[in-house]
Amino acid sequence: MDYKGKQWKINSGIDVEWQRRNICRQHNSETVDYTVKATEYKPKFGAKWNNGKIEVELRYNGNTQQPSIQALLTLDDKRHITNKLAIEPVKYFY
């Protein structure tokens, strides 16, 4: 979207990026494949003012970033658990 006047120029927009991330890992001797789909948004805005002697310009470029797929998955290796209050599930034998 753009606007152009005598003293002002304004533009804005948004970029949308669709992502698909895969990871394959070993879990208790089974291979598990995870797929995460995400959308990232990158808005942008610009404004310029000019009166003939002075020119002022403002720009903004933003974005969102999804967490890494490793951050979304739980750890299987108990040596790397940093949360000391983590509760393990009880295993019942019948």
VOTI-938629 format. One record per residue (C-alpha): chain; x, y, z. Coordinates in nm, 2 decimals. Each point is the difference from the previous one (the first is absolute). Layout:
N
<pt><unit>A</unit><east>X</east><north>Y</north><up>Z</up></pt>
...
This chain:
94
<pt><unit>A</unit><east>0.00</east><north>0.00</north><up>0.00</up></pt>
<pt><unit>A</unit><east>0.15</east><north>0.33</north><up>-0.10</up></pt>
<pt><unit>A</unit><east>-0.10</east><north>0.37</north><up>0.04</up></pt>
<pt><unit>A</unit><east>0.19</east><north>0.28</north><up>-0.18</up></pt>
<pt><unit>A</unit><east>-0.09</east><north>0.37</north><up>0.07</up></pt>
<pt><unit>A</unit><east>0.18</east><north>0.33</north><up>-0.04</up></pt>
<pt><unit>A</unit><east>0.20</east><north>-0.03</north><up>0.32</up></pt>
<pt><unit>A</unit><east>-0.07</east><north>-0.36</north><up>0.11</up></pt>
<pt><unit>A</unit><east>0.08</east><north>-0.34</north><up>-0.13</up></pt>
<pt><unit>A</unit><east>-0.14</east><north>-0.29</north><up>0.20</up></pt>
<pt><unit>A</unit><east>0.03</east><north>-0.37</north><up>-0.07</up></pt>
<pt><unit>A</unit><east>-0.08</east><north>-0.31</north><up>0.19</up></pt>
<pt><unit>A</unit><east>-0.04</east><north>-0.38</north><up>-0.06</up></pt>
<pt><unit>A</unit><east>0.04</east><north>-0.34</north><up>0.15</up></pt>
<pt><unit>A</unit><east>0.20</east><north>-0.30</north><up>-0.12</up></pt>
<pt><unit>A</unit><east>-0.13</east><north>-0.34</north><up>0.10</up></pt>
<pt><unit>A</unit><east>0.22</east><north>-0.31</north><up>0.01</up></pt>
<pt><unit>A</unit><east>-0.13</east><north>-0.35</north><up>0.03</up></pt>
<pt><unit>A</unit><east>0.24</east><north>-0.26</north><up>0.14</up></pt>
<pt><unit>A</unit><east>0.01</east><north>-0.37</north><up>0.04</up></pt>
<pt><unit>A</unit><east>0.27</east><north>-0.14</north><up>0.22</up></pt>
<pt><unit>A</unit><east>0.08</east><north>-0.37</north><up>0.04</up></pt>
<pt><unit>A</unit><east>0.21</east><north>-0.19</north><up>0.25</up></pt>
<pt><unit>A</unit><east>0.06</east><north>-0.37</north><up>0.02</up></pt>
<pt><unit>A</unit><east>0.13</east><north>-0.14</north><up>0.33</up></pt>
<pt><unit>A</unit><east>0.04</east><north>-0.32</north><up>0.19</up></pt>
<pt><unit>A</unit><east>-0.23</east><north>-0.06</north><up>0.30</up></pt>
<pt><unit>A</unit><east>0.02</east><north>-0.32</north><up>0.20</up></pt>
<pt><unit>A</unit><east>0.14</east><north>-0.20</north><up>-0.30</up></pt>
<pt><unit>A</unit><east>-0.27</east><north>0.14</north><up>-0.23</up></pt>
<pt><unit>A</unit><east>0.04</east><north>0.26</north><up>-0.27</up></pt>
<pt><unit>A</unit><east>-0.24</east><north>0.29</north><up>0.05</up></pt>
<pt><unit>A</unit><east>-0.06</east><north>0.26</north><up>-0.27</up></pt>
<pt><unit>A</unit><east>-0.13</east><north>0.34</north><up>0.11</up></pt>
<pt><unit>A</unit><east>-0.14</east><north>0.27</north><up>-0.24</up></pt>
<pt><unit>A</unit><east>-0.08</east><north>0.35</north><up>0.11</up></pt>
<pt><unit>A</unit><east>-0.18</east><north>0.25</north><up>-0.22</up></pt>
<pt><unit>A</unit><east>0.03</east><north>0.37</north><up>0.09</up></pt>
<pt><unit>A</unit><east>-0.07</east><north>0.34</north><up>-0.14</up></pt>
<pt><unit>A</unit><east>0.22</east><north>0.30</north><up>0.05</up></pt>
<pt><unit>A</unit><east>-0.11</east><north>0.36</north><up>-0.05</up></pt>
<pt><unit>A</unit><east>0.22</east><north>0.29</north><up>-0.10</up></pt>
<pt><unit>A</unit><east>-0.17</east><north>0.34</north><up>0.01</up></pt>
<pt><unit>A</unit><east>0.16</east><north>0.31</north><up>-0.14</up></pt>
<pt><unit>A</unit><east>-0.07</east><north>0.37</north><up>0.00</up></pt>
<pt><unit>A</unit><east>0.17</east><north>0.30</north><up>-0.13</up></pt>
<pt><unit>A</unit><east>-0.08</east><north>0.38</north><up>0.01</up></pt>
<pt><unit>A</unit><east>0.19</east><north>0.28</north><up>-0.15</up></pt>
<pt><unit>A</unit><east>-0.07</east><north>0.37</north><up>0.05</up></pt>
<pt><unit>A</unit><east>0.17</east><north>0.27</north><up>-0.22</up></pt>
<pt><unit>A</unit><east>-0.07</east><north>0.38</north><up>0.01</up></pt>
<pt><unit>A</unit><east>0.27</east><north>0.09</north><up>-0.25</up></pt>
<pt><unit>A</unit><east>0.27</east><north>0.08</north><up>0.25</up></pt>
<pt><unit>A</unit><east>-0.03</east><north>-0.28</north><up>0.25</up></pt>
<pt><unit>A</unit><east>-0.07</east><north>-0.37</north><up>-0.06</up></pt>
<pt><unit>A</unit><east>-0.10</east><north>-0.24</north><up>0.28</up></pt>
<pt><unit>A</unit><east>-0.04</east><north>-0.37</north><up>-0.05</up></pt>
<pt><unit>A</unit><east>-0.13</east><north>-0.28</north><up>0.23</up></pt>
<pt><unit>A</unit><east>0.02</east><north>-0.37</north><up>-0.08</up></pt>
<pt><unit>A</unit><east>-0.11</east><north>-0.31</north><up>0.18</up></pt>
<pt><unit>A</unit><east>0.07</east><north>-0.36</north><up>-0.09</up></pt>
<pt><unit>A</unit><east>-0.14</east><north>-0.26</north><up>0.25</up></pt>
<pt><unit>A</unit><east>-0.03</east><north>-0.37</north><up>0.00</up></pt>
<pt><unit>A</unit><east>-0.11</east><north>-0.29</north><up>0.21</up></pt>
<pt><unit>A</unit><east>0.21</east><north>-0.31</north><up>0.06</up></pt>
<pt><unit>A</unit><east>-0.13</east><north>-0.34</north><up>0.09</up></pt>
<pt><unit>A</unit><east>0.19</east><north>-0.20</north><up>0.26</up></pt>
<pt><unit>A</unit><east>0.24</east><north>-0.26</north><up>-0.13</up></pt>
<pt><unit>A</unit><east>-0.14</east><north>-0.35</north><up>-0.04</up></pt>
<pt><unit>A</unit><east>0.25</east><north>-0.13</north><up>0.26</up></pt>
<pt><unit>A</unit><east>-0.15</east><north>0.24</north><up>0.25</up></pt>
<pt><unit>A</unit><east>-0.34</east><north>-0.14</north><up>-0.06</up></pt>
<pt><unit>A</unit><east>0.11</east><north>-0.36</north><up>0.05</up></pt>
<pt><unit>A</unit><east>0.06</east><north>-0.16</north><up>0.34</up></pt>
<pt><unit>A</unit><east>0.33</east><north>-0.14</north><up>0.10</up></pt>
<pt><unit>A</unit><east>0.04</east><north>-0.38</north><up>0.03</up></pt>
<pt><unit>A</unit><east>0.35</east><north>0.01</north><up>0.15</up></pt>
<pt><unit>A</unit><east>-0.05</east><north>0.06</north><up>0.37</up></pt>
<pt><unit>A</unit><east>0.35</east><north>0.13</north><up>0.04</up></pt>
<pt><unit>A</unit><east>-0.10</east><north>0.32</north><up>-0.17</up></pt>
<pt><unit>A</unit><east>-0.31</east><north>0.08</north><up>0.20</up></pt>
<pt><unit>A</unit><east>0.05</east><north>0.33</north><up>0.17</up></pt>
<pt><unit>A</unit><east>-0.34</east><north>0.02</north><up>0.17</up></pt>
<pt><unit>A</unit><east>0.07</east><north>-0.17</north><up>0.34</up></pt>
<pt><unit>A</unit><east>-0.38</east><north>-0.01</north><up>0.07</up></pt>
<pt><unit>A</unit><east>-0.07</east><north>-0.21</north><up>-0.31</up></pt>
<pt><unit>A</unit><east>-0.24</east><north>-0.28</north><up>0.09</up></pt>
<pt><unit>A</unit><east>0.04</east><north>-0.34</north><up>-0.17</up></pt>
<pt><unit>A</unit><east>-0.30</east><north>-0.21</north><up>-0.08</up></pt>
<pt><unit>A</unit><east>-0.06</east><north>-0.30</north><up>0.22</up></pt>
<pt><unit>A</unit><east>0.03</east><north>-0.33</north><up>-0.17</up></pt>
<pt><unit>A</unit><east>-0.25</east><north>-0.26</north><up>0.11</up></pt>
<pt><unit>A</unit><east>0.06</east><north>-0.37</north><up>-0.05</up></pt>
<pt><unit>A</unit><east>-0.31</east><north>-0.22</north><up>-0.02</up></pt>
